[in-house]
Amino acid sequence: MSRLNTKIKNMKHDLILEKAAEMFETEGFAEMKISQLAKTVGVSVGTIYSYFDSKEGLYSAWVLKEIEMAYTMLHKLSQEELSAEAFIKHSIEIKFSMMAKKKRSLQSGVLNNPFFFESQQILHREALHKIYGLYIDIFDHIKEVDVESMQLVYILNALGNAYVMRWIEGEITDLEAKTDEVYTVFMKILKG
């Protein structure tokens, strides 16, 4: 395949994914129709399925893109001269800010699958482990508990995900306002 054809194929892939992300947010996963996405992008339904094996595969690709965006933001944050505590707090803010903008996109996944976050961890393990590596370096230097740093990463992730689930279920009205609460709870765990 020529470089031009590869570039065109990548552009189509990205355009499909971008428009699907918009539709997931405006319509929700369950209501979003691949046929409407095809019309919006100007391709056939078959073309979409040549890039993504299913609607679920398209959704999973969207989740991966969000994870990669989070990594970029967290990596940039890790390059700043912040205390470990400030990095942890800002990372929670980033997670909640990103999630708060994607409520409708997340609703179907979270409400229809009680293991949504766990399944995404399995599907996107490699991408998430890049993020986890940023935390491990920090936890190794500041933890005051005899717990492996990777376990602490899983605890912080699960704590944040629990708040996201409560927010999606309507128990919490302002997810971003819970940053301090999650930070305080996690720092108590980290410091013993």
N, C-alpha and C positions, 0 to 999 in steps of 0.2 A: 504494500500500500504506500502510495506517495506521501510525502510530508504534508502536502496540501489536503489530500483526502483525510489524513489522520487529524489535521487541524479542524477540518469541517466536521468530522465525526465528533470530536471533543466539544466543539461549539454547540452542536445539536444536543449532545448529552447534557451539557451545562444549562442550556436553555430549557430543556424539558424539566430538569430538576428545579430550576428557578421558578418556573411557572407552577409546577406541582406544589412547591413550598407555599406559594401564594394561595393556591386553591385549598391546601390543607388548612390554612389559617382562616380563610374566609368561609369555607364550606364544612370543614371537618373531614377527617379521613373517610368515614363511612359514607358521607354524602358526595364526596368528590368522585366524578366519573371520568374514567380514562378517555372515553369518547369526546368529552368536553375539553379535556386537556389537549387532545390531539388537534381539535379545531382551533383552540387558542394558540397553540404553537405553530400550526400550519403543516402538520405531518399526519401520516396515517396512524391508526391504532397499532398496526403491525410494526411500524417504526419504533413506537414507544416500547413495545414488547421485545424488540430486538436489542434495546439498551437495558431494559429492566425486565426481569422474568415474570414479574407480577406486580400488582398494586402494592402488595406488602414489600416486595423488593424495592420498589420506588420509594416507599416510606422509609425503609431501612437505609437507603442511600441518602435520603434527606437527614436522618438522624446522624449518620456518619459525617456528613458535611457540617452539621452543627457541632459535633464533637471536635472536629478539626479546627473549626473557628474558635472554639473555647480554648483549645491548646495554644493557638496562635496568641490569643489574648493573655493567657496565663504565662506563656513563655516570655512575652514582652514584659509582663509584670515582674517576673522573676529576675529580669535584667536590671530593674530599678533598684536603687539603694533603699530598700525597705527592711524593717525588722521582720523577723519570722512571723511574729504575731500580726503585723500589718498585712503581710502577704496572705496569711490564712483568712483574715477578715475580708480583704479585697477579693479573694478568690470566691468566697461565699457570695459576695455582692455580685460578682460577674455571673455566677451560676444562676442566681435568682433573677437577675436582670434579663438574662437570655431566656429563661423559662417564662418569665412574666409576659414577654412579647409573643409567646408561642402557645398560649393557653388552649386555644381551639385545636391547634395541630396536635397537642399532646393528649387532649381529653379522650379520644377514642382509644388510643393505645393504652393509657393508664386505666381507664374505667373498664375496658373489656379484657384486660389481662392483669391479674393481681401480681404477676411476676414481670411486669413490663421492664422495669429498670434492670432486673437480673438478666432477662433475655437479651437486652441491648448490650449488657456487659459481656455476654458470651459472644454475640455477633460481632462486636467491635472491640474485642479484647486488645488487639494490638494498638489501636488508636488511643484507647483509654489508658493503657500502660505508659504511653508517652506522658500523659497528664500526671499519672500517679508518680512517675519518676521525679517530677518537680517537687511533689510533696515529701517524698521519702528523704530527699536531701535535707529538707528543712526539719522534718520530724527527728531525724537522726541526731541533730544538734541541740534540740530544745526539749525533747520529751523527758519527763521525769518519772515515767512508769516503765516497768519491765514488760513491755509489749512490743512486738516487732512493728517497725514503722509501716510495713505494708498493711498490717491489721488496722493500724490507726487510719490509714487512707480509706480502707473499706468502711470503717466506723463513720468518718466524716462524710463520705459519700452517701451512706445509708441514712444518716441523720438528715442531710439536705434533701434526699429523695423522699423521706417521710413527710417533711414539710411541704414539698411540692404536691404529694398525693393529697394531703389534707386541704391544700389550697384548691386543687382541681375538684375535690369533692365538696367544696364550699364551706368547710370548717374555718378556713382562714380567708379573709377578704383581701389582704395586701401582703403578698408573698415577700416583696422586697423589704417590708417593714420588719420582717422576722430575722434579718441578717444578724443583728446584735444578739438575739436570743440563741440562735444556732451557734454563733461564735462563742458565747459564754458557756454554753453546755459543753461544747467540744473542748474548750481550753481547760475546763475542770477535769475532763477525762485525760487530756494530754499531760496535765500537771499532777495528776494523782489525787 
